[in-house]
Structures are given as structure tokens and as C-alpha cells.
Amino acid sequence: MPSPKKVLDIIPPKDFGSKIRAIELKSKPKPKRDPIKIPILKISLVLLVMLSIGGVLTLHFVFQRATITIWPDTEEIRLTEIIVVATEIEEINIEEKKIPGVALSFEKKVTQLFDATGSEENATKSQGSIRIFNERPVVQILILNTRFVSEDGFLFRSTKRIEIPAGSANEPGFLDVA
């Protein structure tokens, strides 16, 4: 049998000596981006123009006023005759002593807001007087803050101790309390 041949899978190392040198990595420089140029002067001018226009419009609409003055043309005429003013004629009629006239009616509507000049708060309780009857034959004593309710449902309280004189069913005792 013939001798088998050796098959070398890996090349054996050799001595390269001075042929070996360090590998220099070549890095590509990153492309520089141009800095974003903000046109500050242009933006400032545009804002200034817009603010100026806005200010002028605000002043125009907020502070606008109109003053209307109407003066009729007048002529002074002295007459000692009776003259009729008629709305149905258009020319002066000297024979019938009539002059043309127009019935005028004026209507004026004014709306205006007024600022409040102050406020006042009155924190006192309402006051009044009531008459209390006692049909019992003994004096009735009512303590401070006794509650009374009217027919309308209003609640009243006494502000002091009350003594109602004795009475009877025919002639009850009463006391007016303020």
C-alpha cells in the first residue's frame, strides 16, 4: 500500500521578523455638520413688526371714539300772523298760510357700564317686636333664646329673659317684646 500523504490543514507558522508592523487603524473623520444658523436679526424684525401692528390694531379698536354733532340750519323770522305747518304739502303756500313741515321723532338708546364704587355688608340680625299672650293663671317665664315661629315660617328668638303676666282664658295676660 502506498504511503498516505500528509494533508496540512494549517500552514505552519513562519518567522516574519521585520516584516511585521503595527496595523494603523484608519478612521474616517465624521462629516462635520454645518451649525444651524438662526437668523436672529430677521426673527427680531418680524416680531417687532408683528407687535407693532398688533399694538396699532389694539389701540385702534380699544380707544376709538366718534363724536357726532348735529346743528340744524336756522333762520329767524318775525311774523304776526298765524301760519299752519302741514306735513302733507311740499311747497310754501302763501295764500293759505301753510308751510311744509316734517314730524320728527327721536329715539336714543345708550348703554354704559359703571364700575362698582364699593360694597357694604350689614351683618346685623333682623329686629322687630311681637306680642306674647298668657292664658294661664300664673306668670309664665321664658328663658333667653326662646324660639318663636311666625305663620309664614320665620324663626324669631328672644334676646333676654321674659316674664309674661298671668291671665285667664277670657282675658289673657300679654307682653310686647322687642
C-alpha positions as CSV (number, residue, x, y, z in Angstrom):
1,M,0.0,0.0,0.0
2,P,1.3,3.3,-0.9
3,S,2.1,5.6,2.0
4,P,-0.5,8.1,2.8
5,K,0.2,11.7,2.1
6,K,0.0,14.2,4.8
7,V,-2.5,16.9,4.3
8,L,-1.7,20.0,6.1
9,D,-4.8,21.9,7.1
10,I,-3.0,24.8,8.7
11,I,0.1,26.5,7.4
12,P,2.8,26.2,9.9
13,P,4.0,29.5,11.4
14,K,7.0,31.2,9.9
15,D,9.2,33.8,11.2
16,F,8.3,37.1,9.5
17,G,10.7,39.1,11.6
18,S,10.8,42.8,10.5
19,K,8.1,42.3,8.0
20,I,5.5,42.6,10.8
21,R,4.5,46.1,11.6
22,A,1.7,47.6,13.6
23,I,-1.6,48.0,11.9
24,E,-2.8,51.5,11.9
25,L,-6.5,51.9,12.0
26,K,-7.6,54.4,9.6
27,S,-10.7,56.2,11.0
28,K,-12.7,58.2,8.7
29,P,-13.5,61.6,10.2
30,K,-17.1,62.1,10.8
31,P,-18.6,64.6,8.4
32,K,-19.0,67.9,10.1
33,R,-22.4,69.3,10.1
34,D,-22.8,72.9,9.4
35,P,-24.1,74.7,12.5
36,I,-27.7,75.8,12.4
37,K,-27.7,79.5,11.8
38,I,-30.6,81.2,13.4
39,P,-31.3,84.5,11.7
40,I,-31.8,86.3,15.0
41,L,-32.0,89.7,13.3
42,K,-34.7,88.6,10.8
43,I,-36.7,87.0,13.6
44,S,-36.4,90.1,15.8
45,L,-37.5,92.3,12.9
46,V,-40.5,90.1,12.1
47,L,-41.6,90.0,15.8
48,L,-41.1,93.8,16.1
49,V,-43.3,94.4,13.0
50,M,-46.0,92.0,14.3
51,L,-46.0,93.5,17.7
52,S,-46.2,97.0,16.2
53,I,-49.1,96.0,14.0
54,G,-50.8,94.3,17.0
55,G,-50.3,97.4,19.1
56,V,-51.7,99.7,16.5
57,L,-54.8,97.5,16.0
58,T,-55.3,97.2,19.7
59,L,-55.1,101.0,20.2
60,H,-57.4,101.5,17.2
61,F,-60.1,99.2,18.4
62,V,-59.9,99.9,22.2
63,F,-59.6,103.6,22.1
64,Q,-61.8,104.5,19.1
65,R,-64.3,107.2,19.6
66,A,-66.9,109.0,17.5
67,T,-68.4,112.4,18.3
68,I,-71.4,113.4,16.3
69,T,-72.7,116.9,16.4
70,I,-75.8,117.9,14.6
71,W,-76.8,121.6,14.2
72,P,-79.8,122.4,12.1
73,D,-79.8,125.4,9.9
74,T,-82.0,128.1,11.4
75,E,-83.4,131.4,10.2
76,E,-85.1,134.0,12.3
77,I,-88.4,135.1,11.0
78,R,-90.7,137.5,12.9
79,L,-94.4,137.2,11.9
80,T,-97.6,138.5,13.4
81,E,-99.8,136.1,11.5
82,I,-101.0,132.5,12.2
83,I,-99.2,130.0,10.0
84,V,-100.1,126.3,9.7
85,V,-97.3,123.7,9.5
86,A,-98.6,120.9,7.3
87,T,-96.9,117.6,6.7
88,E,-98.8,116.8,3.5
89,I,-97.6,119.7,1.4
90,E,-94.2,120.1,-0.1
91,E,-94.0,123.8,-1.0
92,I,-94.9,127.0,0.8
93,N,-98.5,128.2,0.1
94,I,-98.7,131.9,0.9
95,E,-102.4,132.3,0.1
96,E,-103.5,129.6,2.6
97,K,-100.7,130.5,5.0
98,K,-99.2,127.0,5.1
99,I,-95.6,125.9,5.2
100,P,-94.3,122.4,4.8
101,G,-93.1,120.5,7.9
102,V,-91.8,117.2,8.9
103,A,-92.8,115.4,12.1
104,L,-89.6,114.4,13.8
105,S,-89.3,111.7,16.4
106,F,-86.0,110.9,18.1
107,E,-85.1,107.7,19.8
108,K,-81.9,107.3,21.6
109,K,-80.6,104.2,23.2
110,V,-77.5,104.4,25.4
111,T,-75.7,101.6,27.1
112,Q,-72.9,102.2,29.5
113,L,-71.1,100.1,32.1
114,F,-70.3,101.5,35.5
115,D,-67.7,100.2,37.9
116,A,-68.8,99.4,41.4
117,T,-67.5,102.1,43.8
118,G,-67.6,99.9,46.9
119,S,-69.5,97.3,48.8
120,E,-71.1,97.2,52.1
121,E,-72.1,94.2,54.2
122,N,-74.6,94.6,57.0
123,A,-74.2,91.7,59.3
124,T,-76.9,92.5,61.9
125,K,-79.8,90.3,62.7
126,S,-83.3,91.5,61.8
127,Q,-85.3,93.1,64.6
128,G,-88.9,93.6,65.4
129,S,-91.5,93.2,68.1
130,I,-94.0,90.5,68.9
131,R,-96.9,90.3,71.4
132,I,-96.9,87.2,73.6
133,F,-100.2,86.1,75.3
134,N,-100.5,84.0,78.6
135,E,-103.9,82.4,79.3
136,R,-102.6,80.6,82.4
137,P,-103.4,81.9,85.9
138,V,-99.6,82.0,86.8
139,V,-96.7,84.1,85.5
140,Q,-95.0,82.5,82.5
141,I,-91.2,82.8,82.4
142,L,-89.4,82.4,79.1
143,I,-85.6,81.9,79.1
144,L,-83.1,83.7,76.8
145,N,-83.2,82.5,73.2
146,T,-86.7,81.1,73.3
147,R,-87.8,80.3,69.8
148,F,-90.9,81.7,68.2
149,V,-92.1,80.7,64.7
150,S,-94.5,83.0,62.7
151,E,-97.3,81.8,60.5
152,D,-95.1,82.5,57.5
153,G,-92.4,80.1,58.9
154,F,-90.0,82.8,60.0
155,L,-88.0,82.0,63.1
156,F,-87.5,84.5,65.9
157,R,-85.5,84.2,69.2
158,S,-85.8,86.2,72.3
159,T,-82.8,88.3,73.2
160,K,-83.5,88.3,77.0
161,R,-85.4,86.6,79.8
162,I,-89.1,87.4,79.6
163,E,-91.9,87.3,82.3
164,I,-95.4,87.2,80.9
165,P,-98.1,88.3,83.4
166,A,-100.8,85.9,84.4
167,G,-104.2,85.9,82.7
168,S,-107.3,83.8,82.1
169,A,-109.0,82.3,79.0
170,N,-111.4,85.3,78.9
171,E,-108.7,88.0,79.4
172,P,-105.2,86.7,78.7
173,G,-102.1,88.4,80.0
174,F,-99.8,89.8,77.3
175,L,-96.4,91.4,76.8
176,D,-95.0,93.2,73.8
177,V,-91.3,92.1,73.3
178,A,-88.9,93.9,71.1
